C-alpha cells in the first residue's frame, strides 16, 4: 500500500510518499509544494493542483496529515487550517482513507522520543527507510515521518499515550 504523509504549512506544504509491504517501508518520493500566488484563493487552488498531481502519480491507499496543534500566532494557525481544509477535501474527493497524527506522534514513531529536533528526525527517517542522507527541506522530512507514523497507526502501534 502506498502512503502519503502531509505536513501543512502556510506557503510550504511538505509531502512524503512511502510504500508499505508487510512490515517493510520503502521510500518513493518527498518534496515541498511551494505555494505562491497573489490571492489566498489562488494559493489554495495551487495547493489542490499540486496535491492532485502527486495523488495521480502514486494513487495512495492511505494519507496521513499532521493535525493542527497550538500555535502562538493566530494568523498562521488560520492559514495552516485553510491549507489543511484543502488537503482534507482533496483526499476526500479522491476517496483516500485519511488519518491524522500530532507532531509528537510523528516524532515518536520514527525516533522513539516525541521531543526530537529536526536533525534527529531527518536521521531517524533515513534509518527507518534505509536511505542515505537526503537533501530536502525539513518540511519534506517531517512529511516522511508523518507517513511512517500513519503506517504504524494502521497497525495500532502508535498512540498519543503509548510509546512504541
N, C-alpha and C positions, 0 to 999 in steps of 0.2 A: 504494500500500500504506500502511496506517495502522500507525504505530509508537508504542508506549507506552514511555516511559522511567520507571524507578522508582528512587527514592533512599530505601532503607530506613533507618529510624531506630528509636528506642525508643518514642516516643509520637507522633511526626510522620513520616509517610511522604510524600515528595514524589512527584507524578506529573506527567508531561508527555506530551501526545499531539500528534503531528505526522503529516502525510501526505506521502509521497514519491511524486512523479510524475516519472520520468526522473531528472534531476539537481536538480529543484526540490523544496524543502521548504516546507510550509505549516503554520503554527501552527493548531491546533484548540482545545486547552484545556490548562490546567495548574492545579494546586492542591495542597492538602495534605490528607491524611487525618489528622485529629486523633483519635488512638485513645485512648479513655478507658474506664475500667472498673475495678471493684474488684479483680477477679481477673485474673491473667495470661491464663487461658483465654478470658475474656470479651473482653479486648483483641485477642487473636489472631482470635477469631470476628468481631469488628467490622471488623478489617482485611480479612479474607476477603470479608465482605459488601460493604464499600465498593469494594474492587478489582473484584469481580464486577459491580457496577453500571457502572463505567467500561468494563469489557470488553464488557458487553452493549450499551452505548451506541455504542461505536466499532468493535467487532469487529476488533481489531488483528491484522495478519498476522505481526508481529514484536514481541517485548518485549525490552527491554534493561534489565538490572538491574545496579546498581552492585555490584561484588564487595566482599567484606569485606576490609579492609586492617588492618594492625597498629594496635591501639589500646592505650592505656596502662591503661585501666580494664577489667578482665576482666568485671565485671558488665554494663557497657554492651555489650561485644562479644557476650556471650551473648544479651542482649535483642535486639540487631540481628540476630544469627544466627537467632533464633527467628522474627523478622518475615520475614527472607529465606526461611526454610523455608516459611512460609505462602504467601508470594508465589510461590515456585517451584512449590509444589504446586498452587496455584490456576491458574497458567498451564498447567501440565502437564495438569490435568483438562480444560481448555478446548482442549487440543491447539494451543497457541500456541507457535510456534517462539521459542526464547529464546536470547539471547546475554548475555554479561557483559562489562563494561568496568570498569577501575580508575578511581578518581578522576582520576589523572594522564591517562589516555587520554581521558576526557571533556573535561578542560580543554584538552588538546592539540587535540582535534577542533574546538573552537569558537574558541579564542583563538590557537592556534599555539604556546602555551607551557604545559607541564604544571604550572607553579608559579603560575599566575594566581590572584589573590584573588577573593573573591565578587563584588565590584563589577565587575571586569573580565569575569568570566564572564557576569554579567547583561547587560552592554553588548554583549558578543560574541553572545550568544544572540539578542538583539533585532536585531542587524545580520544575522545568518545567516538568521533567519526573517522579516526585513523587517517588523518590528512596532515600534510606538512603545513607549516605556518601559512596562513592566507593573508594577503594584503588587502583588507577591506575595512570599511568604516565600522565602528563599534555597533552601529545600528544593525548591520548585516550579521555580525557575530551574535548579537543579542537575539535576533530572529531565529538563528540556528538553535540557540539554547531553548528558545520558546518552542520550536518544532520538536526538539528532543523531549522536553517536558511534556508536550502533548502526547508523544508516543508512549511515555511512561504512564501518563494519566489514563490512557486507554487500558493499560494493564493494572490499573489501580495501585501503582507503585509510588505515586507521589500525591501528597495532600498537604494542605496548609499546616496541619498539626503533627504530621508524622514524617520524619526524615526517611530517606531511602535506606 
